[in-house]
Amino acid sequence: MKKFLFAFAALLLTTISAEAQQLTVLDSDGNGIHLVTVLTEEGNIIGVTNLYGMTPDVKGAAKVLLTHVAYKSKLVDVRSLQDGKVTLEDLDYNLAEIVVKPKPYIYVETFYRVYAFANDSLRYYLAGIMPNAYDAEKTKNKHGSYMECYGEFSPSMGIAITWGARAQEFKAGRIHESGAINLMKGGKLKDAYFATVTDEGKGRQRVSNPEGTMGFIETERGRLHMTLDAGRMQMYRNKRLGQKRMLEGREKVNYAYEFNEIFNIDEDGEATIADYVLSSDHWEWDGNKGRMKLIIETYAVEHAYIDAKDFKVKKKVLKKKYEAPMKLDALEAYATSHGIPALTPQMRRAIEGLKKKK
């Protein structure tokens, strides 16, 4: 009997220990933070938090690094946590609003970082500046080259390099065409994705479809924050529309896509593409090199109303200034000068390590 009790106690302790290795990441209001990247001290990715702020199993790591575009990064000693909960501080990132509207183009200059992981190890990093313009009259997107930038990658990445560039180009248009604001307008969430939005009070709304919760929309402190499990929404849409081939393709590679977007809002709760602040996108799929994870962080660094001539000038100035790939130090200095948080020391080391793999 004693042996049985001892074995049972050991099993219970093991179970408790295993549960303690999953953390919950919260904001100052106690809400879970979605898409927090969870890294080891060496810069290897463990995963990202779900819609409720729950991390994957941290796999016995003594310390983990938590990063998010809208919050200050934090290195956490897992063993010191009594309840497995971690609170992140808001990022003090402010962007001046456009007050006057004399010209037809809405200009949004963005700074971006792209990270690609294969089997949890960083294999590709790209960062740079992209000029974006939206022609409000013709409802067309325009953007300049995003390759005036810094890039490091391991030669074993293969298709992920192309995929990363493609994703960033997609992102440039997405700022204007299919982001949070346009999803919410005209009932697109309901009509295109069969989703409903229900009010939960205190500026928080839940986005759901018949398969469950798909995300949240929060409006507070003058900002709109939308977070969605877009991959599940897309796949549910595939089912409803009978898009069998697309659905099977996504299921075959265990496709996942989630995103966060933040906009400034006025007193009436309205926001437009001119109010875009920042976003993060996270893709996962099974590739020929293992499980691929792609993360894109995008920050607005300038807003303006301009015309076609102004846009040509802006592109020309940026190209001349950054026509050669920028060194990492220079690009990080640019980020810091615009209030964007610097790379963490752990991620910086991981990026520097890519050079050695070439």
C-alpha positions as a Markdown table, in Angstrom:
| # | Residue | x | y | z |
|---|---|---|---|---|
| 1 | Met | 0.0 | 0.0 | 0.0 |
| 2 | Lys | 2.9 | 2.4 | 0.9 |
| 3 | Lys | 4.5 | 1.7 | -2.5 |
| 4 | Phe | 1.2 | 2.4 | -4.2 |
| 5 | Leu | 0.8 | 5.7 | -2.3 |
| 6 | Phe | 4.3 | 6.7 | -3.1 |
| 7 | Ala | 3.9 | 5.9 | -6.8 |
| 8 | Phe | 0.6 | 7.9 | -6.8 |
| 9 | Ala | 2.2 | 10.9 | -5.1 |
| 10 | Ala | 5.1 | 10.8 | -7.6 |
| 11 | Leu | 2.6 | 10.7 | -10.5 |
| 12 | Leu | 0.6 | 13.6 | -9.0 |
| 13 | Leu | 3.8 | 15.7 | -8.6 |
| 14 | Thr | 4.8 | 14.9 | -12.2 |
| 15 | Thr | 1.4 | 16.0 | -13.4 |
| 16 | Ile | 1.4 | 19.2 | -11.4 |
| 17 | Ser | 4.9 | 19.9 | -12.7 |
| 18 | Ala | 3.9 | 19.4 | -16.3 |
| 19 | Glu | 0.9 | 21.7 | -15.9 |
| 20 | Ala | 3.0 | 24.4 | -14.3 |
| 21 | Gln | 5.1 | 24.5 | -17.5 |
| 22 | Gln | 2.2 | 26.1 | -19.3 |
| 23 | Leu | 1.9 | 29.8 | -18.6 |
| 24 | Thr | -0.8 | 32.4 | -19.0 |
| 25 | Val | 0.2 | 35.8 | -20.3 |
| 26 | Leu | -2.1 | 38.7 | -19.3 |
| 27 | Asp | -2.4 | 42.4 | -19.9 |
| 28 | Ser | -2.9 | 45.0 | -17.2 |
| 29 | Asp | -6.7 | 44.4 | -17.2 |
| 30 | Gly | -6.3 | 40.7 | -16.7 |
| 31 | Asn | -7.2 | 39.7 | -20.3 |
| 32 | Gly | -5.1 | 37.0 | -22.1 |
| 33 | Ile | -2.7 | 38.3 | -24.7 |
| 34 | His | -2.8 | 36.6 | -28.0 |
| 35 | Leu | 0.2 | 35.9 | -30.2 |
| 36 | Val | 2.9 | 36.4 | -27.6 |
| 37 | Thr | 6.0 | 34.7 | -28.9 |
| 38 | Val | 7.6 | 32.3 | -26.4 |
| 39 | Leu | 11.3 | 31.8 | -26.9 |
| 40 | Thr | 14.1 | 30.0 | -25.0 |
| 41 | Glu | 17.1 | 32.0 | -23.8 |
| 42 | Glu | 19.0 | 30.8 | -26.9 |
| 43 | Gly | 16.3 | 32.4 | -29.2 |
| 44 | Asn | 14.6 | 29.1 | -30.2 |
| 45 | Ile | 10.9 | 29.4 | -30.6 |
| 46 | Ile | 8.6 | 27.3 | -28.3 |
| 47 | Gly | 5.4 | 28.7 | -29.8 |
| 48 | Val | 2.9 | 31.5 | -29.4 |
| 49 | Thr | 0.0 | 32.1 | -27.0 |
| 50 | Asn | -3.5 | 31.2 | -27.9 |
| 51 | Leu | -6.5 | 33.6 | -27.9 |
| 52 | Tyr | -6.7 | 33.3 | -24.1 |
| 53 | Gly | -3.0 | 34.0 | -23.5 |
| 54 | Met | -2.0 | 30.4 | -22.8 |
| 55 | Thr | 1.4 | 29.3 | -23.9 |
| 56 | Pro | 2.4 | 25.9 | -25.3 |
| 57 | Asp | 4.3 | 23.6 | -22.9 |
| 58 | Val | 7.6 | 25.4 | -22.2 |
| 59 | Lys | 9.3 | 22.0 | -22.3 |
| 60 | Gly | 11.1 | 22.3 | -19.0 |
| 61 | Ala | 12.8 | 25.6 | -19.8 |
| 62 | Ala | 14.1 | 27.4 | -16.7 |
| 63 | Lys | 13.5 | 30.8 | -18.3 |
| 64 | Val | 11.5 | 31.9 | -21.3 |
| 65 | Leu | 11.4 | 35.2 | -23.2 |
| 66 | Leu | 8.0 | 36.6 | -24.0 |
| 67 | Thr | 7.7 | 39.1 | -26.8 |
| 68 | His | 4.8 | 40.9 | -28.5 |
| 69 | Val | 4.5 | 43.9 | -30.8 |
| 70 | Ala | 2.2 | 45.8 | -28.4 |
| 71 | Tyr | 3.9 | 45.0 | -25.1 |
| 72 | Lys | 7.3 | 45.2 | -23.5 |
| 73 | Ser | 9.4 | 42.0 | -23.8 |
| 74 | Lys | 10.0 | 40.1 | -20.6 |
| 75 | Leu | 12.4 | 37.3 | -19.5 |
| 76 | Val | 10.6 | 35.1 | -17.1 |
| 77 | Asp | 12.0 | 32.6 | -14.5 |
| 78 | Val | 9.4 | 29.8 | -14.9 |
| 79 | Arg | 10.3 | 28.3 | -11.5 |
| 80 | Ser | 9.5 | 31.6 | -9.6 |
| 81 | Leu | 5.9 | 31.7 | -10.8 |
| 82 | Gln | 3.5 | 30.5 | -8.2 |
| 83 | Asp | 0.3 | 30.5 | -10.4 |
| 84 | Gly | 1.9 | 30.4 | -13.8 |
| 85 | Lys | 0.6 | 33.9 | -14.7 |
| 86 | Val | 2.7 | 36.6 | -16.2 |
| 87 | Thr | 1.6 | 40.2 | -16.8 |
| 88 | Leu | 3.2 | 42.3 | -19.6 |
| 89 | Glu | 3.4 | 46.1 | -19.7 |
| 90 | Asp | 1.9 | 48.0 | -22.5 |
| 91 | Leu | 4.4 | 49.3 | -25.1 |
| 92 | Asp | 4.7 | 53.1 | -24.8 |
| 93 | Tyr | 4.5 | 53.5 | -28.6 |
| 94 | Asn | 2.7 | 56.6 | -29.8 |
| 95 | Leu | 2.1 | 57.7 | -33.4 |
| 96 | Ala | 0.9 | 61.1 | -34.4 |
| 97 | Glu | -2.5 | 61.3 | -36.0 |
| 98 | Ile | -3.2 | 62.9 | -39.3 |
| 99 | Val | -5.2 | 66.1 | -38.8 |
| 100 | Val | -5.6 | 67.6 | -42.3 |
| 101 | Lys | -6.8 | 65.8 | -45.4 |
| 102 | Pro | -5.8 | 67.9 | -48.5 |
| 103 | Lys | -4.6 | 65.1 | -50.8 |
| 104 | Pro | -6.0 | 61.8 | -52.1 |
| 105 | Tyr | -3.3 | 59.3 | -51.1 |
| 106 | Ile | -3.0 | 58.0 | -47.5 |
| 107 | Tyr | 0.6 | 57.3 | -46.9 |
| 108 | Val | 1.6 | 54.8 | -44.2 |
| 109 | Glu | 5.3 | 54.2 | -43.9 |
| 110 | Thr | 6.1 | 51.0 | -42.1 |
| 111 | Phe | 9.0 | 49.3 | -40.4 |
| 112 | Tyr | 8.8 | 45.5 | -40.4 |
| 113 | Arg | 10.6 | 42.4 | -39.1 |
| 114 | Val | 10.2 | 38.9 | -40.5 |
| 115 | Tyr | 11.3 | 35.8 | -38.5 |
| 116 | Ala | 11.2 | 32.3 | -40.0 |
| 117 | Phe | 11.8 | 29.2 | -37.9 |
| 118 | Ala | 12.2 | 25.6 | -38.9 |
| 119 | Asn | 11.8 | 23.0 | -36.2 |
| 120 | Asp | 11.9 | 25.8 | -33.5 |
| 121 | Ser | 15.3 | 27.2 | -34.7 |
| 122 | Leu | 15.6 | 30.6 | -36.4 |
| 123 | Arg | 16.6 | 30.2 | -40.0 |
| 124 | Tyr | 15.7 | 33.5 | -41.6 |
| 125 | Tyr | 15.4 | 37.1 | -40.6 |
| 126 | Leu | 14.4 | 40.1 | -42.7 |
| 127 | Ala | 13.9 | 43.7 | -41.6 |
| 128 | Gly | 13.4 | 47.0 | -43.4 |
| 129 | Ile | 11.3 | 49.9 | -44.3 |
| 130 | Met | 8.4 | 50.0 | -46.7 |
| 131 | Pro | 6.5 | 53.0 | -48.2 |
| 132 | Asn | 2.8 | 52.3 | -48.6 |
| 133 | Ala | 0.1 | 54.4 | -50.2 |
| 134 | Tyr | -3.6 | 53.9 | -50.6 |
| 135 | Asp | -5.5 | 55.8 | -53.3 |
| 136 | Ala | -8.8 | 56.5 | -51.6 |
| 137 | Glu | -10.4 | 57.7 | -54.8 |
| 138 | Lys | -9.5 | 54.6 | -56.9 |
| 139 | Thr | -9.3 | 52.3 | -53.9 |
| 140 | Lys | -6.0 | 50.9 | -55.0 |
| 141 | Asn | -2.9 | 50.0 | -53.1 |
| 142 | Lys | 0.6 | 51.1 | -54.0 |
| 143 | His | 3.9 | 50.3 | -52.3 |
| 144 | Gly | 7.6 | 50.7 | -52.9 |
| 145 | Ser | 10.3 | 48.1 | -52.7 |
| 146 | Tyr | 10.7 | 46.4 | -49.3 |
| 147 | Met | 14.1 | 44.9 | -50.2 |
| 148 | Glu | 16.1 | 48.0 | -49.1 |
| 149 | Cys | 16.7 | 46.2 | -45.9 |
| 150 | Tyr | 18.8 | 43.9 | -43.7 |
| 151 | Gly | 18.5 | 40.2 | -44.2 |
| 152 | Glu | 20.3 | 37.1 | -42.8 |
| 153 | Phe | 19.3 | 33.5 | -43.5 |
| 154 | Ser | 20.5 | 29.9 | -43.3 |
| 155 | Pro | 20.8 | 28.3 | -46.7 |
| 156 | Ser | 18.7 | 25.4 | -45.5 |
| 157 | Met | 15.6 | 27.6 | -45.5 |
| 158 | Gly | 14.7 | 27.0 | -49.1 |
| 159 | Ile | 11.2 | 28.0 | -49.9 |
| 160 | Ala | 10.7 | 29.9 | -46.6 |
| 161 | Ile | 12.8 | 32.8 | -48.0 |
| 162 | Thr | 10.5 | 33.3 | -50.9 |
| 163 | Trp | 7.5 | 32.7 | -48.7 |
| 164 | Gly | 8.7 | 35.3 | -46.3 |
| 165 | Ala | 9.1 | 37.9 | -49.0 |
| 166 | Arg | 5.7 | 37.1 | -50.4 |
| 167 | Ala | 4.1 | 37.3 | -47.0 |
| 168 | Gln | 5.6 | 40.8 | -46.5 |
| 169 | Glu | 4.3 | 42.0 | -49.8 |
| 170 | Phe | 0.9 | 40.6 | -48.9 |
| 171 | Lys | 1.1 | 42.4 | -45.6 |
| 172 | Ala | 1.7 | 45.7 | -47.3 |
| 173 | Gly | -1.6 | 45.5 | -49.2 |
| 174 | Arg | -3.3 | 44.0 | -46.2 |
| 175 | Ile | -2.7 | 47.1 | -44.2 |
| 176 | His | -5.1 | 48.8 | -46.6 |
| 177 | Glu | -7.5 | 46.2 | -48.0 |
| 178 | Ser | -8.3 | 43.4 | -45.7 |
| 179 | Gly | -7.3 | 44.3 | -42.2 |
| 180 | Ala | -9.4 | 44.7 | -39.1 |
| 181 | Ile | -11.3 | 47.8 | -40.2 |
| 182 | Asn | -12.5 | 46.4 | -43.5 |
| 183 | Leu | -13.3 | 43.0 | -41.9 |
| 184 | Met | -15.7 | 44.8 | -39.6 |
| 185 | Lys | -17.3 | 47.1 | -42.2 |
| 186 | Gly | -20.2 | 45.9 | -44.3 |
| 187 | Gly | -20.7 | 42.8 | -42.3 |
| 188 | Lys | -17.8 | 41.0 | -43.9 |
| 189 | Leu | -17.1 | 38.9 | -40.8 |
| 190 | Lys | -20.7 | 37.6 | -41.1 |
| 191 | Asp | -21.1 | 37.4 | -44.8 |
| 192 | Ala | -17.7 | 36.1 | -45.8 |
| 193 | Tyr | -16.6 | 34.2 | -42.8 |
| 194 | Phe | -20.0 | 33.2 | -41.2 |
| 195 | Ala | -18.9 | 34.8 | -37.9 |
| 196 | Thr | -20.8 | 36.9 | -35.4 |
| 197 | Val | -19.7 | 39.6 | -33.0 |
| 198 | Thr | -21.2 | 39.7 | -29.5 |
| 199 | Asp | -20.7 | 42.4 | -26.9 |
| 200 | Glu | -19.2 | 41.3 | -23.6 |
| 201 | Gly | -19.0 | 44.7 | -22.0 |
| 202 | Lys | -16.1 | 46.9 | -20.9 |
| 203 | Gly | -15.1 | 47.5 | -24.6 |
| 204 | Arg | -14.7 | 43.8 | -25.4 |
| 205 | Gln | -16.4 | 41.9 | -28.1 |
| 206 | Arg | -16.2 | 38.2 | -29.0 |
| 207 | Val | -15.9 | 36.9 | -32.6 |
| 208 | Ser | -17.4 | 33.5 | -33.0 |
| 209 | Asn | -18.6 | 31.0 | -35.7 |
| 210 | Pro | -20.4 | 27.7 | -35.2 |
| 211 | Glu | -17.1 | 26.0 | -34.3 |
| 212 | Gly | -16.4 | 28.3 | -31.4 |
| 213 | Thr | -14.5 | 31.5 | -30.4 |
| 214 | Met | -12.4 | 32.9 | -33.3 |
| 215 | Gly | -11.1 | 36.0 | -31.7 |
| 216 | Phe | -11.7 | 39.3 | -29.8 |
| 217 | Ile | -12.1 | 43.0 | -30.5 |
| 218 | Glu | -11.2 | 45.3 | -27.7 |
| 219 | Thr | -11.7 | 49.1 | -27.7 |
| 220 | Glu | -9.9 | 51.0 | -24.9 |
| 221 | Arg | -7.6 | 53.9 | -24.3 |
| 222 | Gly | -8.3 | 55.3 | -27.7 |
| 223 | Arg | -7.3 | 52.2 | -29.7 |
| 224 | Leu | -9.0 | 49.3 | -31.4 |
| 225 | His | -7.3 | 45.9 | -31.0 |
| 226 | Met | -8.5 | 43.0 | -33.1 |
| 227 | Thr | -7.1 | 39.5 | -32.7 |
| 228 | Leu | -8.3 | 36.5 | -34.8 |
| 229 | Asp | -7.6 | 32.9 | -35.4 |
| 230 | Ala | -7.9 | 33.6 | -39.1 |
| 231 | Gly | -6.7 | 30.1 | -40.2 |
| 232 | Arg | -9.6 | 28.4 | -38.5 |
| 233 | Met | -12.0 | 31.0 | -40.0 |
| 234 | Gln | -10.6 | 30.4 | -43.5 |
| 235 | Met | -10.9 | 26.7 | -43.2 |
| 236 | Tyr | -14.5 | 26.9 | -41.9 |
| 237 | Arg | -15.3 | 29.1 | -44.9 |
| 238 | Asn | -13.7 | 26.5 | -47.2 |
| 239 | Lys | -16.1 | 23.9 | -45.7 |
| 240 | Arg | -19.2 | 26.1 | -46.0 |
| 241 | Leu | -18.4 | 27.0 | -49.6 |
| 242 | Gly | -17.4 | 23.5 | -50.7 |
| 243 | Gln | -13.8 | 24.5 | -51.5 |
| 244 | Lys | -12.6 | 20.9 | -51.0 |
| 245 | Arg | -9.2 | 21.1 | -52.7 |
| 246 | Met | -8.2 | 24.3 | -50.7 |
| 247 | Leu | -9.4 | 22.8 | -47.5 |
| 248 | Glu | -7.6 | 19.5 | -48.0 |
| 249 | Gly | -4.4 | 21.3 | -48.9 |
| 250 | Arg | -4.6 | 23.3 | -45.7 |
| 251 | Glu | -5.4 | 20.2 | -43.6 |
| 252 | Lys | -2.5 | 18.3 | -45.2 |
| 253 | Val | 0.1 | 20.8 | -44.0 |
| 254 | Asn | -1.6 | 21.5 | -40.6 |
| 255 | Tyr | -2.1 | 25.1 | -41.7 |
| 256 | Ala | -2.5 | 27.8 | -39.0 |
| 257 | Tyr | -2.7 | 31.6 | -39.4 |
| 258 | Glu | -3.4 | 34.1 | -36.7 |
| 259 | Phe | -3.1 | 37.9 | -36.5 |
| 260 | Asn | -3.3 | 41.0 | -34.3 |
| 261 | Glu | -4.0 | 44.5 | -35.5 |
| 262 | Ile | -4.2 | 47.8 | -33.6 |
| 263 | Phe | -5.7 | 51.1 | -34.9 |
| 264 | Asn | -6.2 | 54.5 | -33.3 |
| 265 | Ile | -9.9 | 55.4 | -32.9 |
| 266 | Asp | -11.7 | 58.7 | -32.6 |
| 267 | Glu | -14.4 | 59.7 | -30.0 |
| 268 | Asp | -17.1 | 58.0 | -32.1 |
| 269 | Gly | -15.1 | 54.8 | -32.2 |
| 270 | Glu | -14.4 | 55.1 | -35.9 |
| 271 | Ala | -11.0 | 54.2 | -37.5 |
| 272 | Thr | -9.6 | 54.2 | -41.0 |
| 273 | Ile | -6.5 | 52.9 | -42.6 |
| 274 | Ala | -4.9 | 56.3 | -41.8 |
| 275 | Asp | -5.1 | 55.2 | -38.1 |
| 276 | Tyr | -3.2 | 51.9 | -38.5 |
| 277 | Val | -0.7 | 51.5 | -35.7 |
| 278 | Leu | 0.9 | 48.1 | -35.7 |
| 279 | Ser | 0.2 | 44.4 | -36.2 |
| 280 | Ser | 1.6 | 40.9 | -36.0 |
| 281 | Asp | 1.0 | 37.9 | -38.2 |
| 282 | His | 1.8 | 34.3 | -37.4 |
| 283 | Trp | 1.7 | 31.4 | -39.9 |
| 284 | Glu | 2.6 | 27.7 | -39.3 |
| 285 | Trp | 2.7 | 24.8 | -41.7 |
| 286 | Asp | 4.4 | 21.4 | -42.2 |
| 287 | Gly | 7.2 | 21.8 | -44.8 |
| 288 | Asn | 9.9 | 19.6 | -46.2 |
| 289 | Lys | 12.3 | 21.0 | -43.5 |
| 290 | Gly | 9.9 | 20.3 | -40.7 |
| 291 | Arg | 7.4 | 22.5 | -38.9 |
| 292 | Met | 7.7 | 26.0 | -40.3 |
| 293 | Lys | 6.8 | 29.1 | -38.3 |
| 294 | Leu | 6.7 | 32.5 | -39.8 |
| 295 | Ile | 6.2 | 35.7 | -37.8 |
| 296 | Ile | 5.8 | 39.2 | -39.2 |
| 297 | Glu | 5.8 | 42.3 | -37.0 |
| 298 | Thr | 4.8 | 45.6 | -38.7 |
| 299 | Tyr | 4.8 | 49.1 | -37.2 |
| 300 | Ala | 3.6 | 52.4 | -38.7 |
| 301 | Val | 6.3 | 55.0 | -38.4 |
| 302 | Glu | 4.7 | 57.8 | -40.4 |
| 303 | His | 1.2 | 58.8 | -41.6 |
| 304 | Ala | 0.4 | 61.5 | -44.2 |
| 305 | Tyr | -2.0 | 62.6 | -46.8 |
| 306 | Ile | -0.1 | 63.0 | -50.1 |
| 307 | Asp | -0.6 | 62.8 | -53.9 |
| 308 | Ala | 1.0 | 60.7 | -56.6 |
| 309 | Lys | 3.9 | 63.1 | -57.1 |
| 310 | Asp | 4.6 | 63.2 | -53.3 |
| 311 | Phe | 4.6 | 59.4 | -53.3 |
| 312 | Lys | 7.2 | 59.2 | -56.1 |
| 313 | Val | 9.4 | 61.6 | -54.1 |
| 314 | Lys | 9.1 | 59.6 | -50.9 |
| 315 | Lys | 10.0 | 56.4 | -52.7 |
| 316 | Lys | 13.0 | 58.0 | -54.4 |
| 317 | Val | 14.3 | 59.5 | -51.1 |
| 318 | Leu | 13.9 | 56.2 | -49.3 |
| 319 | Lys | 15.5 | 54.2 | -52.1 |
| 320 | Lys | 18.5 | 56.6 | -52.3 |
| 321 | Lys | 18.9 | 56.5 | -48.5 |
| 322 | Tyr | 18.6 | 52.7 | -48.2 |
| 323 | Glu | 19.5 | 51.4 | -51.6 |
| 324 | Ala | 22.2 | 49.2 | -50.1 |
| 325 | Pro | 21.1 | 46.6 | -47.6 |
| 326 | Met | 21.2 | 48.2 | -44.2 |
| 327 | Lys | 23.4 | 46.8 | -41.5 |
| 328 | Leu | 21.6 | 45.5 | -38.4 |
| 329 | Asp | 22.9 | 48.2 | -36.2 |
| 330 | Ala | 21.7 | 50.9 | -38.5 |
| 331 | Leu | 18.2 | 49.4 | -38.8 |
| 332 | Glu | 17.9 | 49.0 | -35.1 |
| 333 | Ala | 18.9 | 52.6 | -34.6 |
| 334 | Tyr | 16.1 | 53.6 | -37.1 |
| 335 | Ala | 13.7 | 51.5 | -35.0 |
| 336 | Thr | 14.7 | 53.0 | -31.7 |
| 337 | Ser | 14.5 | 56.6 | -33.2 |
| 338 | His | 10.8 | 55.8 | -34.0 |
| 339 | Gly | 9.9 | 54.4 | -30.6 |
| 340 | Ile | 10.0 | 50.8 | -31.8 |
| 341 | Pro | 11.4 | 48.3 | -29.2 |
| 342 | Ala | 14.8 | 47.0 | -30.1 |
| 343 | Leu | 15.5 | 43.4 | -30.7 |
| 344 | Thr | 16.0 | 41.5 | -27.5 |
| 345 | Pro | 19.6 | 40.3 | -26.8 |
| 346 | Gln | 18.5 | 36.7 | -27.2 |
| 347 | Met | 17.0 | 37.3 | -30.6 |
| 348 | Arg | 20.0 | 39.4 | -31.6 |
| 349 | Arg | 22.3 | 36.5 | -30.8 |
| 350 | Ala | 20.1 | 34.1 | -32.8 |
| 351 | Ile | 20.2 | 36.5 | -35.8 |
| 352 | Glu | 23.9 | 36.9 | -35.6 |
| 353 | Gly | 24.2 | 33.1 | -35.5 |
| 354 | Leu | 22.6 | 32.8 | -38.9 |
| 355 | Lys | 25.8 | 34.2 | -40.5 |
| 356 | Lys | 27.7 | 31.2 | -39.2 |
| 357 | Lys | 25.4 | 28.8 | -40.8 |
| 358 | Lys | 26.0 | 30.1 | -44.4 |
